[in-house]
C-alpha cells in the first residue's frame, strides 16, 4: 500500500513539473500553445517509454506502450502530419498494441519473474543509451537549423498521394507482415497446452 502511494506521489510530482513548465512557456517565455503541447506530449512519451521498460507486469507495460504511441500521434499532428498521426493511432494503438496484449494474455503469465533476461543487461544498455544520447546531441549541435523554424503543413491528400503512388510496394509489404503477425498470434493462442512448442 505504501509503495503504491509513493509511486502515485512521484507520478503526480512529475506531472505537476511538466504542466508547470508548460505554463511557464506560455506565460513568461512567450511560446505558443503548440510548443507547450509539444513539451507535454514529449514528456508523456518519454515517461510512458520509461514505464514500458521498468515495470514488471507485462500487461501494464503494454498499456504504457499504448500511452507512448498516443503521445507520438499527438506530436505528429502538431508537426502538421495528421495522416501519419491517424495511421499511428489506427495501426500501432488499434492493431499492434491490442495484438500484443491479446497474445500476452492468451499465451503467458501476467507477472514476469524477478530477474528477467533484459534486466541483466541493464549496465550495457545504460552505456549504449549514453553513447547514443551523446551522438544525437553532437548531430543536433552540428546541424544548421536555419530553415527548421518554419513549420511545414502537409495535407492528408498530398501525403496519401505520395504514400500510395511512390511507396505502394513497401506499404503492401508492411500490410503482409502485419497479417503474418496476426496469424502467428492466433496460432500461438490456439496451440494445444502441453503440445509441441
N, C-alpha and C positions, 0 to 999 in steps of 0.2 A: 504494500500500500504506500509506504513512504517513498519507494523508488518511483512509483507512478506519479506521485505528487511532485517530486523533484524534477522528473522528466517534463511534466506539464509546465512547471515554473520556468525551466530553461527554454522550452519552446515559446512560451509567452514573452520571455525577455528578448529572444531573438526576433520574434515577430514585432515587438514594440520598437526594437532598434531599427529594423528595416523600414517600418512605417514612419518612424521619426526622421530618418534620413530622407525619405521621400518628401515629407512635409518641409524639411529644411531646403530641399532642392526647389520646391515650388515657391516658398515664401521669401527666402533670403538669397538664393542664388539665381533667381530669375529664370529657372528652367521651365519648360512647358510640361503638360500632362504626359506627353508621350515619353519624355525622358524619365519621369518619375515612375510611370508604369513599366518601362523597360527595367529600371532598377528593381522594382518589386518582383517582376517575373523572373529576372536573373537570380535574385536571392532565393525565391521559392524553388527554382530549378536546381540550384546548387544544393540547397538544403534537402530536397527530396532525393537527389542523387546520392548524397551522403547517407541518408537513411537506407537507401537500397543496399548499399554495401556494408552497412554496420548492423542492421537488425538481424536477429536470429530466426524470427518467424517468417517463413518464406511467403506466406500469403500477404502479410503486411508489407514485405518487400515489393511484391507485385503491385499492391495498391499505391505505394510510394512511387513506383515507376510510372504509374498512370498519372499521378500528380506532376511528375517531372516532364512527361510528354505533353501534358496540358499547358504547362508554363512555356514550353518551347513553341507550342502552337500560338500562344499569345504573342511571343516575340516575333514569330513570322508575320502575324497580322500587323503588328506595329511597324515592321520593316517594309510594309507595302506589298506583301505577297499573300493575300488572303486565300488563294487557291492552294498554296503549299500548306498554310495553316489548316485548311479544311481537310486536306489529304492527311496531315499529321493526326488530326482527330479521328478521321474515319479509319485509316489504315493501322496506325500504331495504337491508339487508345481503343478503337472499336474492334479491331481484329487481333493484332499481335498480343496485346496485354491480356485480353479476355481469353485467347487461346492458351497463353502461358498459364494463366490462373486455373483454367479448367484442366489442363494437362497435369498441373501440380496437384490439384485437389483430387483428381481421379487416380493418380499413379503413385503418389508418395505420401509420406507422413508430413504433417504440417510443421513440426518443430525440428530444427536442424540439430545435429549433435554438437556438443560443447566445443569441439575442436575440428572445424571444417578444414578442407584442404587449402582453400584460398586464405584462411586465416593464418596458416603457417607461412604464407608468403607476404606477410604484411611489411616487413622491412625492405625486401626488394621492390615491392610495389610503391612504397613511400619514396625510395630513392629514384625510381623511374618517374614518379609524379613530379618530384622536384626538378629533375633534369628537363622534363617536358615543359614545365612552367617557365623555367629559365629560357629555353629555346623560343617559346611563344613570346615572352617579354622582349627578347632580343629582336625577333622578327617584327614585332609591333613598333619597337623603337627605331628600327632601320627603315621602316616603310614611310614613304611620302604620302601623307594623308590630305593633300591639297584638295582633292575632289570629294573626299569622303563626307564632308559636312552637308553636301546636297543629297537629300533623300530622293530616291527613285521610286515612283509608284508604278507598279506593273499590274495592269488589269488582268482579270481572270481570262478574258478572251485571248490576249496576247500570250499569256503563259500556257494556256491549253493548246494554242496552235503550235507553239514551239515544242511542247511535250509530245503531242500526237503526230506532228509532221516529221520532226528531226529525230526524235528519240522513241519511236514507236516500238522498235525491236527490244531495247533494254526494258521498256515498260512491260512488254509481254513476258519477257524472261522473268522479271520480278513477280508477275502475277502467277506464273507457273511454279516458281519457288514457294510462294505463299500457299498455293494449292497443295504442293507436296508436304509442306509443314502441317497443314490441316489433316491430310490423310495420315501422316505419321502420328499425329496426336490421337486421332481416332483409333489407329491400330494399337498404340500403347494402352489406350483406355480399355479396349475390347479384349486385350490379351488375357487368356485364362490364368488365374492365380496358380502358381506352382508349376506352370508350364515352362517351356524353353524360353530363355531370355535373349 
